[in-house]
Amino acid sequence: MNIAEIVPRDNYTLYIKAEDGKTGLFDVKPYLESEAFAPPKDRSEFERIHNGRYFVEWDCGADLSVDTIQARWEALSTDNAQQGKNQEGQRT
């Protein structure tokens, strides 16, 4: 899987669209307790996410691989994909 689009959302989830068109939501909250993910607890830092195509990374260096994302994301149906993207957050 390669990541085509990431949209950080208000509830510390990421809307992710893969290059193959699959979409899903990834909950980052369980990771925020680790030291590496302490900076993204700050909302403005959480929104500073970069798409590396096979990983996502924050300015602070915290990152998630596509393997982790794919194993733990909540896949969205075609009907729910647009709704998931349109939730509050900004496109990155």
N, C-alpha and C positions, 0 to 999 in steps of 0.2 A: 504494500500500500504506500502511495505517495500522497502527501497532503496538498490539496489545492487551495484551501481557504480555512482560516481560523477566525472565529468571532468570540472574544471574551464576553461573558455574560455576567450580570450583577451577582448571581449566587455562586460565584467561583466555579462555574462550569464553563466549558469551551464548546462552542458549536464547531464541528469539524466536517469539512467536505473533502472527500478523497478524490483523486484524479479520475477514478473509475465511476464517479457519480454517487457513491455511497455516502451517507451522512449519518452523523451521530452526535451525541452529547457525552462529554467526558467530565466527570466530577473531580476537581482538583482538591477539594476540601480535605480528604484523607491524607494528602501529602503535605499540607500546610503545617503540620506539627513537627516535621523534620527540620533540622537546622538549615539545610540547603534551600528549603522553600520558605524560610522566614520572611525574606523581603517581599515576595508576592502576596503576603497577607495584607499589605498596604494596597488598597484598590488601584491607585495610580500606577504602582509597579506591576500589578497583575495585568493591567491593560497593555503594558509594554512587552508584548510577546512577538517573537519572530518565527516565521515559517522556514524551516530548513528542509522542507519536503519529506524527509524521512525522520524528522524530529521537530519538536517545538522547543524554543528556548526563550527564557526571560533575560532581561539586561543583566541581572545579578548572576547569571550562569546556571541557574536551575534549569533542567531540561527533562523532557519526556520523549522516549523513543516511540516510533509508530507501533512497535511490538507491544509496548505497554498500553498505548492508547487503544489499539485494536482489541486487545485481550479484555479491556475493562470498560469500553465505551458502551453506551446504550444506543444501539442502532435505531435510526428513525425511518419510518416508512415514508414513501414519497409524499403522502398527504401531510405528514407531520414535519417534513424537512423545512418547508418555508416558514412554518410557525416557529420552529426552533431557532432559525436564523434571525427572525424578526424580533425576538425577545430583546430586552434592553441590553446594550453592549455596543461596541464599535467594531467595525471591520478592520482586520489587520492583514 
